[in-house]
Structures are given as C-alpha cells and as structure tokens.
Amino acid sequence: MLFLVAALLLLGVALGSVAHAPLPVTLVAAAVIGVWLVAFAVRERTARRRHQH
C-alpha cells in the first residue's frame, strides 16, 4: 500500500512539472522516455528468446 501511495505521489509531481514546462521541453522528454522504453522492450524480448532456446 505504501508503494502505491509513493507511486501516485511521484506521478503527481511528474505531471505537475510537465504542466509548467514549455511544449518543446515536454516533447523532447517524451521522446527520450519513448526511446528508452522501446530499447528496454527490445532488450527484454531478446533476453527471453535467448533464455527459451
């Protein structure tokens, strides 16, 4: 339960800071996070395929 409260608090802080950031900064940050998520997904997929075979 404490983890959920902390996650919601961090989400609120992140959304609050994005609301005050200029649009180009927000778009760059979103692109960086998106690239990181895609890289993470590719790395996990390749690790699972190696582990299964």
N, C-alpha and C positions, 0 to 999 in steps of 0.2 A: 504494500500500500504506500509506503514511504517513497518507493521508487517511482510510482505513478504520480505522486504529488510533485516530486522533483522534476520529472519529465514535463509535466504540464507547466510548471513554473519556468523552466528553460524555454519551452515553446512560446510562452507569453513574452518573455524577454526578447527572443529572436524576432517574433512578429512585430513587437513594438519598435525595435531598432530598424527593421526593414521599412516600416511605415514612415520613418523620418529620413531615410536615406534617399538620395537622388535616384531617379529611374535608371540612369546608366550604371551606377554602382550596384543597384539591385540586380540588374540583368547580368552583369559580369559575375556577381556572386552566385546567381542561379546557374549560370553556365559552368562555373568551376565545380559546383556541387554536382551537377548533372554528369559531367565528365568523370568525376570521382566515383559516382555510383555506377556508371557503366563499366569503368575499369574494375571495380570491385566485383561486379556481377560476372564479368568475363573471367576474372581470376578464380572465382569460386566455381564456375562451370568447368573450367579446365582442370581444377583440382579434383572435382568429383569424378570427371571422366577418367582421370589417371588412377584414382583410387578404386574404381569399379573394375577396371580391366587388369 
